[in-house]
Amino acid sequence: MRYLKREEFDACRPLWEEAFPEDSPEFVSWYFDKKIDKSRVLVQEDEQGRICSMAFCNPYQLQVGPVQAELDYIVGVATRKDSRRQGYMRRIMTALLRDMQKEGKPFCYLMPASEGLYRPFGFSFIFDQPLWKPDERALAGFEKRLLRLDADAAALAQWMNTWLAGRFGVYALRDTEYMKCLQGELDSEEGEAAGWFDGDGGLQALEAFWGREKRERRFLYCREDDAALPASQESPVRPAIMARITCLASLGPAVSLSEDCPCPAMEVRIKIKDELLDENQGLWRWRLMSSGSVLEKIQAPAVSLEEEQTDEQTLRSTEVLSLSIDQAAAWILGGRDLKGLLGGMEPPYWCAYVKGPGPVFLDEVV
């Protein structure tokens, strides 16, 4: 098992085409020629040097609450048909997660073909993709025209970042390179983007369609939220992105104390179960402030909170919150209901004062 050099990436193309026959040759060519220059690819080879299993780590610069971090979007996880059920995928996924832990990356994420494949690795859903369509009446007063995302990339990236920052806390930051790459992605599937502009040339909404065989809306962003309607009343959202916490300590700065906490600081305990990454497993001291938090693993024997130095400005609790690593991601990153994650058990009262970095919006495809 090894990471490929950039000049070796094309060796993965036959397996990609076998595993993902729905991808057009044009999309696959764009992906291998343009998209993955900065990616990492971990493979398992057989004795003849054939690639039996693979996974791509595509880096994205993410805003995660108050901090920014380059995190990995895992895509293209696949195993040859004649090499399955030999544990290759488990070896690759485990190695990736351990490497990310050593690198101090707080989490990674992916869009699962099957949820059940990734649950055993500690992944849980953190983002449900909203399915929107434009309200033509709300946008009727604006001029709609086609545009290219790479023609005025810097301005469009700034517009998108402003739109995202006003609604979400976890998202991929747009820049000129991002927009050019997105346009290339659309081009590979005969896609096109269009914008609605007011009389002063201000962009009010932006959408894109793509798909050589089946036309689909790639995205829709509206400056005014009421200009976007649910595309379907039956299914207004779909589960889209799963995440896995890889370095719990590194997630601390992105989590803070909520505004309604009666004290400016809080110190509590959280116990994490992580069967794959020992560095995450165990009892943690968690000190939260309005500006962020610090997670410090407690090495036995632990000192009780009563024995520690106290001050009136810090809220302290002896109640320990016990979570598996996937529950921690669903709660901290995904904003899932903690009581529901605990099977109906009441969580410690202090959990209500924990503010995660979300909401999440991750609509990248690869």
N, C-alpha and C positions, 0 to 999 in steps of 0.2 A: 504494500500500500504506500502510495507516494503522491506528492503534489506534482502536477505536470509543469513543465516550462511552457512559456507562451507559444513557442513554435510547435509544441506538441498538441495544442488544443484541438486541432482539426481531427486528430485520431479519435475523438469522442463523437464525431458527427454520425458515423454509422449507427452507433448505439442510440443517439438522440432520435434519428429517423425511425429506428425500430420502436422505440418506446413512446414517441409522440407523433404518430402518423397523421394527426389532425393538423400539424403545423405545415404550412406551405413551404415548398423549396425556397421561395423568395424570403420568407421570414427566417428560415434556418440559415440562409446565406448571410442575411443582415446580422443575425445573432453572432455567428462565428467570425464574421469579418469585421464588425464594428462595435458590438456591444461589450465584449468580454475582455478588452485589452487590459483592464485593471483587476480582473477577477482571479480567484484561486479555484483550481479544479483538483479535487482529490479522487484518485482512482484506485481500484483493485485490479491487478492484472493476473492472468494465469501464467503457467510455465512457458507458454509460447509467446508471451508478451501481449496477448489480446486484452483489451479493456473489458472486464466482466461487469464492473459496477462503477458508478461515478456520481459526483455531486458538485455543483457549481456554487461558489459563494460570490455573489455580485455585491460590491460595496456601494452603500448609499450614505450620504451625509444626512443624518436625521436630527431634527429638533426634538428633544425629549424633555418636555417641560422647560425648565430654565437653562438646560445645558444642551450642547451639540456633541454628537459622537458619530464616527464612521462605523456603521454596523452592517452585518452581512444578511443579505436576502438570499436564502438557500433555494435554488431552482435546479431543474434538470436531474433530480434524484432518480436513478434508473439502474436496473440490473438486466443483463442479457437473459433471454428466456431460458437458455440452456444452462444458466449459472445460478438460478434462483434457489431459494431454500438451503443455501449454504452459509448464511450468516454474513454475507458481504455487506448488505445495506446497514446492518447493525454495527459492524466494524467501522464503516465509513462515518456514519452519523455520530457514533461515540467519539471517534477521533476528532471530528470537527468541533464538537462541543467542548472537549477537553482543551483543544488548542485555543478556542475563543476564551475559555476560562483563564488560561495562562496569560493571554493577551489583555485581560482585564476588561473585556467587552461585556456590558451589562446584559444584553440579550441578543438573540437572533430571531429571524422570523421567516415564514414561508407561506405559500398558498397551497394547501394540501389537495392532492387528487382524491385522497381518501383520509378522513380524519383518523380512522383507526390505525393507520400506518405510523402516525407520529405521536399518538397518546403515550405509547410505552417509553418514549424518549423524553417525556416531561413537557410536551407542547400542549398549549391550550389556546382556544380562540380569544383574541383580543379586539377584533375588528369585524363588524358586520357591514358589508358594502351596501350603502343606500343606492337604490335604483331609481333614478330620476328621469323625467322628461321635461322639456321646457313648456311653460304656460304661454302659449302663443298670444293670448290676449294681453298678458302682462308685458310682453316684449314687442307688441304690435307697433309701438311708436318709435322703435329703433330700426336702424338699417342693418340688415344681415348680409354679410359678405364673406366669401372664402378668404382664408389667409394661410400663410405658412408659419409654423412655429419657429423656424430657423431664420426668418426674414427680419424680425425685430425681437430676437431671442432675449436680450437683457430686459427689455421693458415688459415682455410677457411673463418672464420669470418673476419679476418684481410684483406684477399684478397677481400671479398665482400665490406667491408667498404671503402677500397681504390678505388675500382671501382665506388662505389656510390658517394664518395666525389669528384671525378674528373669530375662528370657530373651533379650532383644535389645538391640542398640546403636543401631539406626537405625529410627525409627518416628515416626508422627505423634502429637503430644501431644494428649491429650483434654482438653477443658474443657467448661463448660456450653454454649457456643455449638456446639461440635462435636457434643455429644450431641443437642441439639435438632435440628440439621441432619440427623443420622443418623436420628432418628425420623421426620422429614419425608420422607426418602428411602424408608424402609420404608413409610410411609403411602401414598406415591404408587404403590406396587406391591402394595397390600393385604398388607403384611408385618406381622409381629408378633414381639415379643421375649419371652423367658421366662427365668427364673432358677431355680436350685436353691438352696434355703436350708436351713441347719442349724437346730437347735432354738433357738439364740440369735438367729436372724435373720441370721446371717452368710451372705453370698453365696458359694457354692462353685463355681458355673458359670453362664455366660451364653451364650445362643444366640439367633439370629434367623433367620427364614425370610422370603422374599419371592417375588414373581412372580405376575402375574395369570393367565398362561396355563400356565407351567411353574414349579412350586414348587421353589425352590432354597434351600439353607442359605446365608445371608448371612455369618454368622460363628459361631464356637464358641470360647469361652475357658473353660478349666477351671483352677481353682486348683491342683489336683493333676494333673500331666501324664498320669498313668496313667488318668485318667478320660476321656481322649480317645483314640479309636482311629482308624486310617486308614480313611477312607470306602471305599477300594478298595485291595486288595492289588496289583492290576495297575498302578494309577496313583495312588500316595499323594500325589504333588505334581504341579503343572503350572507351566510357566514363566509368570510373570505380569508382572513389572515390569522394564523396561529403563531404564537411566540414561545420562546423558551429562555428563561433566565439562565445565563451562563456564569456570570460573576455577580453574585448578590451584593457584595460590598460596593461594587461600582455603580449599582443602581441607586444607592443612597442619595447622592446629590440631586437626583431628579424628583425625589419624593420630599414633601414638606408638610408643615403643620397647617391645618385649615384655619380660616379666619375666625371661626366660632370657638376655637379652643380658649378656655378661660385663662391659660397661662402662656407666656411667650416661648416656652420650651416644654418638651415632654420626653421622658425617658422610660422606656418599656422593654419588654422581652418578647422575642419571637423565636419559635422553634421550627426549623425547616427540615423536612425529610426529602433527601435527594439521593436516589440510589445510584446515579451515574457519576455525579460530581461530589466527591467527599468534601471539597473545599466549601461547598454551600451548606452541607448537612451539619445540624447541631443547633445549639442555643446561641442567640445573638442579642447583644445589647443595642438598642435602637434609640438614638437621641435625635429628636426632630425639632426643627425650628422653622420659622416662616420662610427662611432662605434656602432650606434644604435639609438633609439629614445625614447622619453617619451611622453605619452599621459596623459593629465590632464583634467578631466572634469571641464568645466567652470560653476560655480554656478552663476545664475543671481543675480544682473545685471552684464553683461559682460563689461569689459573695452576694448575700441577699441585699435587696434594695434598702432594707432597714439599716444595714451596716454601712452603707455608702454615705458619703457626705451629702447632706441635703441642703436645699435652699428653697425659699418660698416662691421663687420665680419659675420653678420647674415642677410640672405635674409628673408624678411617678405612680406606677401601678405594679402590683405583684402578680397580676393576672397575665399568664403567658398565652399567647396566641400560637397554636400549633397548626402548621399548614404543610402540605406537600408542595414541591416546587412548581407544579402546574397550577395548583390553587393560588399560589402567590402571584404568578403571572396574570391569571385571570382577574384577580382582585386589584393588584397594584397597577398593572398596565391596562387591563381591559375594563376596569371599573365595574366588574360583575358584583352582584349582590353577595356580600360575604356570608350572610346567614344561609343563603341558598347553597353556596359552595360547601358549607359545613353541614349540609343535610338537615337544616332546620334548627341547629343548635345556635344559641345566642352567643355571639362573639364578645370578647371583653369590651367594656364600654369605651375604652380609649380609642378603639378602631375607628370610631366615628370622626375622630380628629385628624386622621391620616388623609393627606391629599396626594393622589397619584398624579403623574405627569399628563394624563390624557385630558380630553378624549382623543382617540386614535383615528387617523385617516391615512391609510396606506393603500393606494389604488394602482400601484405599479404592477405590471404583468410579469416582467422578468427583471 
